Amino acid sequence: MGNRLYVGNISFQASEDDLKELFSKAGTVVSTKLITDAATGRPRGFGFVEMSSDEEAQKAIEMLNNSSFMDRNIVVNEAKPQGERERGRGGPSRERGGFRERRPGGRR
């Protein structure tokens, strides 16, 4: 298991300091990161917490998964490396009716 955790269903009013305070009940928090929408800057309702050890990360999952935090039941589990994530709401580009072939050098 890793010491980096995914945290979902976070209240839009929560701050990184709020997350740090919550997860510090399970051990030493190395870092917190709330994910925001690139275009609007608004919170997306999920983030990541890095604990100082695998044991503390496991303890945080056991203590906090499906617990109430700022009137929402949060989801806490081990963060997956980016390459292993399932694709979410993505799909074919709507631009020009679907996927477009990429040319070498990143140009379309």
N, C-alpha and C positions, 0 to 999 in steps of 0.2 A: 504494500500500500504506500501511497505517497503522502506528503504532508500538505499538499495543496488541495483545498476544498472548493467545490462549487456550491453556491448558496442561491436558491431560487425562491420566487414568490416574495421578494423583499418589498416592503412598503416604499412607495415613492418618496415618502418624507424621511426615510432613514439616511443617515450619513455614514461615511467610512468610520468615523469615531464611534458611532452607535454600534456598528458591527464589531469593532475592536473590543468595546466594553462587553458585549454579549459573549464573544468567543473567548475572552480572557478567563471566563469561569472554567473553561476546560484546560487552560494552560497558557503558555506564552504565545502571543500573536506576533508573527514576524511582519506581516503586511496584510492590508485589505485593499480591495479594488472594486468599486461599484462601476458597472458598465453603463455608459450613456450613449444615446443615439448620436451618431456623428453629425447629422444634419441639424438637429434641433437642440442638442445638449441635454435633453431630458433623460431621466433615469429609465432604464429598460426593465428594471425589476429583478435583476440578478447581478451576481458579482462573485468574487473569489476571495478566500481567506487562506493565508499560508500560516500554518502552525510551526513551532520550532522542532517538532519531532513527529514521526509516524504514530507513536502511541498517543500523543495529545490530539492529533487529527482524528484518530479512531474514537477517542473519548468525546470529542466535540460532536461527531456524527451520532454517537449513542445518546448524548445528552440533548442535542438540539434539533435533530431531524424531526420534522412534523410538530415542532413546538411553536407556541404563539409568540410572535415578536412584532410589536407595534400593530396589534390587531390582525395579523395574518399568520397562517401556519406556514413556516418556512420549510424548504426542502434543503437538506444538507447531505452531500455525498462526495466521494472522491472525484476530483476534477480529472477529466480525461485529457490526454495530450491532443492538441489540435488535429492531428492526422487521424485520430480514432473517433472523432465525434461523428454522429449521424448528421446528415444534412437536414437542416430545418426547413423553413418556409421557402427556401430558394427554389429555383427552377429555371426553365428557359427564359431568356431575356425577352421581354415583350417588344423590345426594339426590333423592328423589321421582321416580326413574326417568328421568333424562335432563336435557337442557338446560332451563333455566327462563328465561322472558322477564324481562328487566330493565325496570323502570319508570323513567321520568325521575327524576333525582335520586339514582340508585344504589340505590333500594329495589326489593325483589323483590315 
